[in-house]
Amino acid sequence: MFAEFASQVIEEGKAHNASVLGRVPPYTVSVDGRLGAPLESVKPNGVVFVEYELVFEALQWIEDMLVQFSPVGKAPKDRHPGLYKRSHVMIADGTAVEPDAVPPDAKRISFVNTQPYARKIERGFSSQAPDGVYQVVAKLASSKFSNVAKITFGYETPLFGGIEEWAASPSGRAWGKKKRKGSKGTAEWLRRQPAIIVTL
């Protein structure tokens, strides 16, 4: 009876996750501390432990939504149509990583866009994204995955990609002097980008 009940609860959990995520995330089952043991082997006073890998599902969902919400310009006005859409980066504990290569012991994961105009888009300068991109996705993700991780909107300072090239260029430095008037922290300010921050 215990095994039958556990099987029923597992199926309910799979159905719930599928309704939220659109698919059943990977999961493991341990019976009395034995990974992958048959449910029927559980002791009368034993424990069936089911663990769903929802964190990685949340990260994939955030990445998909950033792409979906990204504005795309049209040539010839936009010399690089779709560049912003292709410039979202995931950073795990300070290191850029591929979505399928997030270290299992990572504690802080963030998403940033490496294009210099990401801040303008976030301030509603694009008619395709009047409320920004990162703020919108962060709010949706926080609501959807509040039981998995703390997800917030903030700012990060990536030292690579288009933002680094621009900040180090004469035009970037000139812009920094114009806006910051030589104040300390100009280099960091030039590189600050809207971000979605996931704390595990």
N, C-alpha and C positions, 0 to 999 in steps of 0.2 A: 504493500500500500504506500509506503514511504517513497519507493522508487517511482511508482506511477504518479504520485503527487509531484515529485521533483521534475519528472518529464513534462507534466502539464504546465508547470510554472516556467520551465525553460522555453517551451513553445510559445507561451504568452509573452515572455520577454523578447523573443525573436520577432514576433508579430508587431509588438509595440515599437521596437527599434526600426523595423522595416517601414512602418507607417510614418515615422519621423524622418528617417534618413533616406528612404527610397530603396534600401537594401539591408540585408542582415549583416552587421559587422562581424569580423572574426571574433571567436570566443573560445574559451577553454573550460573544461569541466573537471573538477577534482572531487573524488569521492573518498571521504575519510582521509584526506591528505594525499591521496594517490591520483596523480594527473592522468586523465584518460581512462580511469577504471570504469567498468560497467556500473550503471546506476543500480542494478539489481544486487550489487555486492555491498551496498551501504548497510551499516549496522543499525539496529533499531534506535539507538541514541547517537547516531553518527551525523555527519555534516556533508551536504552536497554544496560545493562552492562553484558558482559560475561567474566568469570574468569576461566582460565584453571590452574590446579594444576601441572604446568610443573616442579617446583622445585623437587617434589618428584619423578617425572618421571626421571629427570636428575640424582638424587641420585641412583635410582634403576639401571639406565643404566650404571653408573660408576661402581657400585658393580658387575654387570654382566660382564662387560669388564675386570675387574681385575681378575675375576675367569677364564675367557676365555683366557687371555694372560699369566696366571701363568704357569711357567714351572713345570713339574712333573717328578721327578726322578724315577729310576727303581731299585727295589730290586735285588740283595742284596747290591749293591753299596750304594744306598740310604736307610738308615735304617727306614725312615719315609716317604714313597712316598705320595705325595699330602699334606704334612703338611703345606707348604708355601701357597698352594691354599686355605687351610681351615683357614688361620690365618689372613685374612683381617678383619679389625675392623673399624667401623664408630664411630667417636667421635663428639658429638654436644656440642659446648661451653664448652669443657674440660671434658665431661662425656661420657663414652662409652655407646652406645645405639644400640638397634636392628634397622634394616632398616625400619621396619614398626612402630617404636615408636619414631620417631624424633619429639621433641617438636615443635609445630607450630610457636613459637616465637624465635626459634634458629637463631642466626645471623652468626655463623661460624661453618661449618661442615668440618671435615677432615677424610680422609681414610688413615690408616697406616697398615703395616704388623708387627706383633709382633715377628717374628722370627729373631734371631740375624744376619743371613746371608742375610737379605733383601737388605742391602747395597751392598753386593757383586753382587747380581742379578741385581741391578740397574746399576752397573758399567759394565755390559755385560759379567759377568763370566759364565753365562749359555748360551749354544749354542741355546737353545730354545727361549731365549729372548736376542739377541745380543744388542738390543737398550734399554734394561731395560723393566720394566713393568709400573711403575708409571709415568714415563716421557711420555711414549707413550700414555697411557690412558688419562693423563691430557691434552695433546695437542689435542687429538681427542674430548674430552669432551668440551674443551674451544671453539673449532670451532663449535661444534654442538649446544651448549647451551649458546652462548655468549649473547643472549638477555634475559637470565633468571638469570644468576649469573656470578660472576667473578670466574673463575676456573684456578688455577695455580698449578705448581709443587713446592714443598718445602720440609721442614723437620719438624717433630714433635718429641716430647719426651714422648712416652707412658710409664707410670710407672706401667705396669702390663704385664702379659703374659710372653712368652719365653724370650723376650729381657730383662725384669726386672730380671728374674731368672738368666740369663747369666751374666748380668752386676754386679749382687750382688755376684756372685760365685767367688771363688779364681782364676779360669782361666780368668774370665772377668776382674777382678781387675788387675791381672798380665798383661793382654793385654793392659789395659789402662795405666799402669805405663810405659810399654815398648814403647808405641806409643806417649804418651803425656809427659813422663818424669816428672810426678808429678805436672804438671801445674794445675792451677785452672780450674774448669769446667770439669774435667775428667769424673765425674759421669754422667753429662748431655751428654757429648760427646759420651759415651758408649751407651746411650739409644736413640740417635738421629736416626730417621728412615725416609726413603723416604716417602713422603706424597702427597696426592692430597688435596688441600685446596679449599673449596667452600665458598665464601663470598656472603651472600645474600643481 
